[in-house]
Amino acid sequence: MSEAQGYSRRSGFIAIVGRPNVGKSTLLNKLVGQKISITSRKAQTTRHRVTGVRTEPAVQFVFVDTPGFQTRHGGRLNAALNRSVRQTLSDVDAVLMVVEAGKFNLGDKQVVNLLPEDRPVLLVVNKQDEVKDRAAMLEYLQKVSESRPFAEIVPVSAKHGIGLDELLKTLARYLPEGEFLYGEDDVTDQTERMLAAELIREKLFRLCGEEIPYATAVVIDKFEEEGSLRRIFATILVDRDSQKAIVIGKGGERLKAISTQARLDMEKLFDGKVYLEVWVKVKGGWSDDVRVLKSLGIE
């Protein structure tokens, strides 16, 4: 619709999908210009449908970061995450499928099989700066293109911000014309409570590395605001006593580091002082407990 017909703007929802650990959350944070989705080298870091908003004069992009589609593990938790991915794909106007440059494995092919036929899908080739052989890159793109017809192929480096302007310019053409869906100053629909829990979980993954399994969770027990001060009390759930010991660390040093780094990130994100207390609790089988999953906003 032309400006004379009433609209001079475009806006729409865009799903960011891909196998675990290809850089979806890093891409979302860069596109939005603010950290709203946690990142980690551990697969399946993202558990919630995280919405990030980028508003330009004539276009509003509403990005939806999804959990990496999980095929290796069962249980209620991963079943709920996979439902989240499918639901997201049915609700959006366009899809960004993120792959890692030079790699296209079974996990990528499984994601391709989930992609909707009635939505434009743009292939985002992340970490393109790590592939120096141009001929190899062209051969790789040809191989990936055979998996399905993509509306566009855009090489980027999310980490270094390379190619993102071109991605946005290309993506804008596939969004419907209409008024903006969010306020022009909005960057996410995540509550501060949810963001706080995610930041703690990110530090948990980063500081514990492979020592701690994927099946951990963070529950915000209390979130209080006193002027610009936020008082936050949180619990890290683990399955076994041995995992609790790992999270706490010798003399409590690891838990202290997790809390300190999370608090500093919260203060930057919330633009105010944060008082944070974090405890660790053993709750065997929490990832199959419907009540726990509902309290986390997953089930």
ABEGO torsion letter per residue (X at the ends): XBAAAGBABBBEBBBBBEBBGAGAAAAAAAAAGBBABBBBABBGABABBBBBBBBBAABBBBBBBBBBBBAABBEAAAAAAAAAAAAAAAABABBBBBBBBGBBBAAAAAAAAABBAABBBBBBBBGAAABABAAAAAAAAAAAAAABBBABBBBBBAAAGBGAAAAAAAAAAABBBEBBABBAABABABBAAAAAAAAAAAAAAAAAEAABBABBBBBBABBBBBEABBBBBBBBBBABAAAAAAAAEBGGAAAAAAAAAAAAAAAAAAGBBBBBBBBBBBBBGAAABAAAAAAAGAX
